[in-house]
């Protein structure tokens, strides 16, 4: 029947010969050009980041009150244009500030200068990574970290809270955050927390103890007085807390001024005053200690 379809029998084992095109596509064994270019770009970015951090570290090491304006001009010229670079800059600044608490004021001032710096977020390109937010997250992470009872961690805690206090004085941290920190340190009630509390109050007590929030400061000092009277802490911590209580009684005027970083002019002026106070006798040669011992040694 012509209407019947012709059935073609074909075994699965039969070899089928396909027609070959003259210019058939073949998979390339070489790496795509874009992959090579991407790798080169990543290497360039990495080198630029290393160069950036080297320059920024150098600026941190030179930072003094007298050189501040000049060095901030150099900071402005740095290319901090990615979230990775921004975080690296924050890490360098943070570690420097908490390891040198005597100079935390000048590092906080530099952070205030960089406040407002924003770059494109890596995770969400539609959003921006903010310098201030990333810095405060870093401080909060250190504050809330579980501390080992060793000297290094104690120093980091004290350095961090001193830095936080200086940032607050420059209005980079809200007042309510400071009160929350104080209450948490009081609740912990261990020696390390109380030492950090004393450092914080010594730094920002004068700025917190104002009419608007005076009642909260009163509550804090009432608890501190109670802790001192209970004598359940070490004598070192009790004396430290008593010093802070006395500081408030004295209207936050310290018995001795804690010197921060000095300018070159201040150092020269101090040296000049010391020279005038010493008078001509300071030119006399110093007698050798071992020589004097030999002369007085009995035989």
C-alpha positions as CSV (number, residue, x, y, z in Angstrom):
1,X,0.0,0.0,0.0
2,X,1.5,3.3,-1.1
3,X,-0.1,5.1,1.9
4,X,1.7,2.9,4.3
5,X,4.8,4.5,5.9
6,X,8.1,3.0,5.2
7,X,9.7,1.6,8.3
8,X,13.4,1.8,8.4
9,X,15.1,-0.7,10.7
10,X,18.3,0.5,12.3
11,X,20.4,-1.2,14.9
12,X,21.8,0.8,17.8
13,X,25.1,-0.7,16.9
14,X,25.1,0.7,13.4
15,X,27.7,3.4,12.8
16,X,26.2,6.6,11.7
17,X,28.4,8.8,9.5
18,X,27.7,12.5,10.0
19,X,28.5,15.1,7.3
20,X,31.6,17.1,8.2
21,X,31.6,20.9,7.7
22,X,34.6,22.6,6.4
23,X,34.8,25.1,9.2
24,X,33.4,23.1,12.1
25,X,33.6,24.7,15.6
26,X,36.1,23.1,18.0
27,X,36.4,23.8,21.7
28,X,39.5,25.9,22.4
29,X,42.2,24.5,24.7
30,X,43.4,28.0,25.5
31,X,42.0,30.0,28.4
32,X,39.6,32.8,27.4
33,X,41.1,36.2,26.8
34,X,38.8,37.8,29.4
35,X,40.0,35.4,32.1
36,X,43.6,36.5,31.5
37,X,42.7,40.2,31.5
38,X,40.7,39.8,34.7
39,X,43.7,38.2,36.4
40,X,46.0,41.0,35.4
41,X,43.4,43.5,36.6
42,X,43.2,41.8,40.0
43,X,47.0,41.8,40.3
44,X,47.1,45.6,39.5
45,X,44.4,46.2,42.1
46,X,46.3,44.2,44.7
47,X,49.5,46.2,44.1
48,X,47.6,49.5,44.2
49,X,46.0,48.4,47.5
50,X,49.4,47.5,49.0
51,X,50.8,50.8,47.9
52,X,47.8,52.6,49.4
53,X,48.2,50.9,52.8
54,X,51.9,51.5,52.8
55,X,51.3,55.3,52.4
56,X,48.5,55.3,54.9
57,X,50.6,53.5,57.5
58,X,53.4,56.0,57.0
59,X,50.9,58.9,57.6
60,X,49.7,57.2,60.8
61,X,53.3,56.9,62.1
62,X,54.0,60.6,61.4
63,X,50.7,61.9,62.8
64,X,51.2,64.7,65.4
65,X,49.0,67.8,66.2
66,X,51.5,70.1,64.4
67,X,51.6,67.9,61.2
68,X,47.8,67.1,61.2
69,X,46.7,69.5,58.5
70,X,49.6,68.7,56.2
71,X,49.1,64.9,56.6
72,X,45.3,65.1,56.1
73,X,46.0,66.8,52.7
74,X,48.0,63.6,51.9
75,X,45.2,61.4,53.0
76,X,42.8,63.3,50.7
77,X,45.1,62.3,47.8
78,X,44.8,58.6,48.5
79,X,42.6,56.4,46.4
80,X,40.2,54.8,48.9
81,X,37.6,53.7,46.4
82,X,36.6,50.1,47.3
83,X,35.1,48.6,50.4
84,X,38.1,46.4,50.9
85,X,40.5,49.3,50.9
86,X,38.2,51.3,53.2
87,X,38.0,48.4,55.7
88,X,41.8,48.0,55.6
89,X,42.3,51.7,56.3
90,X,39.9,51.5,59.3
91,X,41.7,48.4,60.6
92,X,45.0,50.2,60.5
93,X,43.6,53.2,62.3
94,X,41.8,51.2,64.9
95,X,44.8,49.0,65.8
96,X,47.0,52.1,66.0
97,X,44.6,53.9,68.2
98,X,43.9,51.2,70.8
99,X,47.6,50.2,71.0
100,X,48.6,53.9,71.7
101,X,45.8,55.2,74.0
102,X,47.8,58.3,74.9
103,X,47.5,59.4,71.3
104,X,43.9,58.2,70.8
105,X,42.7,61.9,70.6
106,X,44.7,62.6,67.5
107,X,43.6,59.3,65.8
108,X,40.0,60.2,66.7
109,X,40.4,63.6,65.1
110,X,41.7,61.9,61.9
111,X,38.6,59.7,61.9
112,X,36.4,62.8,62.2
113,X,38.2,64.2,59.2
114,X,37.4,61.0,57.3
115,X,33.8,60.9,58.5
116,X,31.5,61.0,55.5
117,X,33.7,58.9,53.3
118,X,31.6,56.4,51.4
119,X,32.3,53.8,48.7
120,X,30.3,51.3,46.7
121,X,29.3,48.2,48.8
122,X,30.8,45.0,47.6
123,X,27.8,42.8,48.6
124,X,25.1,45.3,47.3
125,X,26.4,47.6,44.6
126,X,23.2,49.7,45.0
127,X,24.2,50.6,48.6
128,X,27.3,52.4,50.0
129,X,29.8,51.3,52.6
130,X,30.1,54.2,55.1
131,X,33.4,54.9,57.0
132,X,31.7,55.9,60.2
133,X,29.4,52.9,60.3
134,X,32.3,50.4,59.6
135,X,34.5,52.1,62.2
136,X,31.8,52.0,64.9
137,X,31.1,48.3,64.1
138,X,34.8,47.6,64.6
139,X,34.7,49.4,68.0
140,X,31.5,47.6,69.1
141,X,33.0,44.2,68.0
142,X,36.0,44.8,70.3
143,X,33.8,46.1,73.1
144,X,31.6,43.0,73.1
145,X,34.3,40.5,72.5
146,X,34.8,37.8,75.2
147,X,38.0,38.8,77.0
148,X,40.7,36.4,78.1
149,X,42.1,37.3,81.5
150,X,45.5,38.4,80.2
151,X,47.4,41.6,80.1
152,X,47.2,42.0,76.3
153,X,43.4,41.8,76.2
154,X,43.1,44.2,79.2
155,X,45.2,46.7,77.3
156,X,43.1,46.4,74.2
157,X,39.9,46.9,76.2
158,X,41.3,50.0,77.8
159,X,42.7,51.3,74.6
160,X,39.4,50.7,72.8
161,X,37.2,52.5,75.3
162,X,39.6,55.5,75.4
163,X,39.3,55.7,71.6
164,X,35.5,55.3,71.8
165,X,35.4,58.2,74.3
166,X,37.4,60.5,72.0
167,X,35.1,59.6,69.1
168,X,32.1,60.6,71.3
169,X,33.7,63.9,72.2
170,X,33.9,64.6,68.4
171,X,30.2,63.7,68.1
172,X,30.8,60.6,66.0
173,X,29.0,58.4,68.6
174,X,25.6,59.2,70.1
175,X,25.2,59.9,73.8
176,X,22.7,57.1,74.4
177,X,25.3,54.6,73.2
178,X,27.7,55.8,75.8
179,X,25.1,55.4,78.6
180,X,24.4,51.9,77.3
181,X,28.2,51.1,77.5
182,X,28.3,52.4,81.1
183,X,25.4,50.3,82.2
184,X,26.8,47.2,80.6
185,X,30.1,47.6,82.3
186,X,28.4,48.1,85.7
187,X,26.3,45.0,85.2
188,X,29.4,42.9,84.4
189,X,30.8,44.0,87.7
190,X,34.2,42.2,87.2
191,X,37.5,44.0,87.8
192,X,38.3,44.3,84.1
193,X,34.9,45.9,83.2
194,X,35.2,48.3,86.2
195,X,38.6,49.4,85.1
196,X,37.3,50.0,81.6
197,X,34.4,52.0,83.1
198,X,36.8,54.2,85.0
199,X,38.8,54.9,81.9
200,X,35.6,55.8,80.0
201,X,34.3,58.1,82.7
202,X,37.7,59.8,83.0
203,X,37.6,60.5,79.3
204,X,34.0,61.6,78.7
205,X,32.5,62.2,82.2
206,X,32.6,66.0,81.9
207,X,30.8,65.8,78.5
208,X,28.1,63.4,79.8
209,X,27.5,65.2,83.2
210,X,25.1,67.8,81.8
211,X,21.6,68.8,82.7
212,X,19.9,66.7,80.0
213,X,21.3,63.4,81.2
214,X,22.5,64.3,84.7
215,X,20.1,61.8,86.4
216,X,21.7,58.9,84.5
217,X,25.1,59.9,85.6
218,X,23.8,60.2,89.1
219,X,22.6,56.6,89.0
220,X,25.9,55.4,87.7
221,X,27.9,57.1,90.5
222,X,25.5,55.8,93.1
223,X,26.3,52.3,92.0
224,X,30.0,53.0,91.9
225,X,29.9,54.3,95.5
226,X,28.0,51.2,96.5
227,X,30.7,49.0,94.9
228,X,33.5,50.8,96.7
229,X,31.8,50.5,100.1
230,X,31.1,46.8,99.6
231,X,34.8,46.2,99.2
232,X,34.2,43.1,97.0
233,X,36.7,44.2,94.3
234,X,40.4,44.4,94.4
235,X,42.0,47.3,96.2
236,X,43.5,48.6,92.9
237,X,40.0,48.8,91.4
238,X,38.5,50.5,94.5
239,X,41.2,53.2,94.4
240,X,40.7,53.7,90.7
241,X,36.9,54.1,91.2
242,X,37.4,56.4,94.1
243,X,39.6,58.6,91.9
244,X,36.7,58.9,89.4
245,X,34.3,59.7,92.2
246,X,36.7,62.4,93.4
247,X,37.1,63.7,89.9
248,X,33.4,64.4,89.6
249,X,33.3,66.0,93.1
250,X,36.1,68.3,91.8
251,X,33.9,69.3,88.8
252,X,35.9,67.0,86.5
253,X,39.1,68.9,87.0
254,X,41.9,66.3,87.4
255,X,44.5,66.6,90.1
256,X,47.2,66.3,87.4
257,X,46.8,67.0,83.8
258,X,47.4,64.0,81.5
259,X,49.5,65.1,78.7
260,X,48.6,64.0,75.2
261,X,50.9,64.4,72.1
262,X,52.7,67.7,72.1
263,X,53.6,69.9,69.1
264,X,57.3,70.7,68.4
265,X,56.7,74.3,69.6
266,X,55.4,73.0,72.9
267,X,58.4,70.7,73.4
268,X,60.8,73.5,72.6
269,X,59.0,75.9,75.0
270,X,59.2,73.2,77.8
271,X,62.9,72.6,77.2
272,X,63.5,76.4,77.3
273,X,61.7,76.7,80.6
274,X,63.5,73.7,82.1
275,X,66.9,75.2,81.0
276,X,66.0,78.5,82.7
277,X,65.0,76.7,85.9
278,X,68.2,74.7,86.0
279,X,70.5,77.7,85.7
280,X,74.3,77.5,85.0
281,X,74.8,74.5,87.2
282,X,73.3,72.1,84.6
283,X,76.5,72.6,82.5
284,X,78.7,70.8,85.1
285,X,79.9,67.4,84.0
286,X,78.1,64.4,85.5
287,X,80.1,62.5,88.0
288,X,80.4,58.9,87.1
289,X,78.5,56.6,89.4
290,X,81.0,53.8,89.5
291,X,83.9,56.3,90.0
292,X,82.1,57.8,93.1
293,X,81.6,54.3,94.5
294,X,85.3,53.5,94.1
295,X,86.3,56.6,96.0
296,X,84.0,55.9,98.9
297,X,84.6,52.2,99.0
298,X,86.3,51.2,102.3
299,X,89.5,49.1,102.2
